[in-house]
Amino acid sequence: MNKELYSKLIFEHSRPGRKGYSLPAYDYGTSTEMPRHLQREVKPELPEVDEPTVVRHYTNSSNNNFGVDTGFYPLGSCTMKYNPKTSEKAVGLAGVADLHPAQPEWTVQGALETYYTLQTYLSRIGGMAEFTLNPYAGAHGELTGLMVIRAYHADRNDVARRKVIVPDSAHGTNPASAAIAGYEIVEVKSRPDGTVDTDDLASKLDETVAAVMMTNPNTVGMFEKDIPRIAELVHAAGALLYYDGANLNPMLGVARPGDMGFDVMHINLHKTFSTPHGGGGPGAGPVGVRAGLEKYLPSPRVFRDESGVFHVGKGEKSLGRVSSWLGNYTVFIKALTYILSLGEENIKHVGPLATLNANYIMYGLCDLYKLPIPGPCKHEFVFDGLADKSTGVTTMHVAKRLLDFGFHAPTIYFPLLFHESLMIEPTETESKETLDSFIAVMREIAREAAECPDKVKEAPHSTPMRHPDENEAALHPLTTWKQLQPTY
Ligand SMILES: *Cc1c(COP(=O)(O)O)cnc(C)c1O
């Protein structure tokens, strides 16, 4: 078939004059007509299609995608998990969906109460004095937290603190946020067991350090058991300890960053508290602080007065705005719905189950995949590719072959500590049957790698797109079919 005809049949559904709607005739005269100079000269190039064609187009396109509603999605460091449909329902309620952020306070007392309640619950979960819900994402929370830390030092006239210490295993957003906040980044080494080298840390701490950023469990899924010692060292040097709470899952309801000595933290609601993510949002990265730091939190904040009325206001020494209005309100509603539906009784099972699931997969595969840091792990772990590397089958090949079996690939080539990183996080919400079938498939891929490596190297065999040029796809993405040169 001719290339042009092929793309048209597949992608081009528009036919001149075809419509999927009808509107009543316009009968209000011509007085409301837009002034000539504001009118388009050229008609917009909109597709002209009938309703069934539109519905089929979007339904078929969505079937070409992969999501947590289609299959197991074990991305480490991203926590793609259960997104209860009840949360979506809560967000769709008229009292939530029809609000306008500029409404007067007295008309939105219920909304302010839900906001305040979530602030309070997160403070209890994190062991912090106060939370702001304003930041839009984890990275944004990190930046906000570092701005709080800077405001704290500036307020004490302690202005020589220009450095932020970050472990070499940290998520890339940690050094990036510190740089955006105007700090110099100092890296601290990990020990062979994946945890932070406390001697190396101690040698780098002095009166020029503003903060140390830690993730616990860290990004290789190891619990930083020296945290009390680290907190002591950091505080003795006059610096503050920041907790990257993207990995809060395995500790939820079991251990609290505030009790471990952390001063400032963020939580990714779109990871730990069930908001679906991917494709850029919306998310939320609330920031919590220990007592004494709440006055620096960004504005606006929600306060409750003695008579139980809620007000929007700002802290005494607030660092100002980091978001428009109060942040991503629908994400807060989903988080609150999730917390309330679990309740205090059940929330403490989240961490242990996430940990159990990760260890179950790790021990089910560690004879065939290389485990550089022996377990047990927390909620996620890293393999350094296949144990047998002689076949030339890489982590990239394994990831692509998984797609043929209906599984999303784990996170690959992160963390950078190993050449063939394959980072797996099942989350607490997957059943034993799902984990078993994932283990069976990973074992099957290892067998194929040994017996018919080309089959793995040429994967995926069954996806709508097979082998895009990865560099080209990132540098020059084709955003419309008109740019497409089909390969058939
Ligand atoms: C996801 C993640 C972040 C960044 O969060 P975003 O919401 O993607 O900005 C930071 N640290 C860790 C450990 C993460 O997993």
The ligand as an ORCA input file, in Angstrom:
! r2SCAN-3c Opt
* xyz 0 1
  C       9.702     11.019     42.688
  C      10.789     11.394     43.599
  C      11.131     12.745     43.782
  C      10.541     13.877     42.965
  O       9.157     13.986     43.045
  P       8.307     14.654     41.856
  O       6.925     14.708     42.392
  O       8.468     13.745     40.675
  O       8.875     16.007     41.598
  C      12.121     13.029     44.695
  N      12.753     12.070     45.383
  C      12.457     10.751     45.233
  C      13.190      9.721     46.039
  C      11.461     10.368     44.331
  O      11.161      9.076     44.173
*
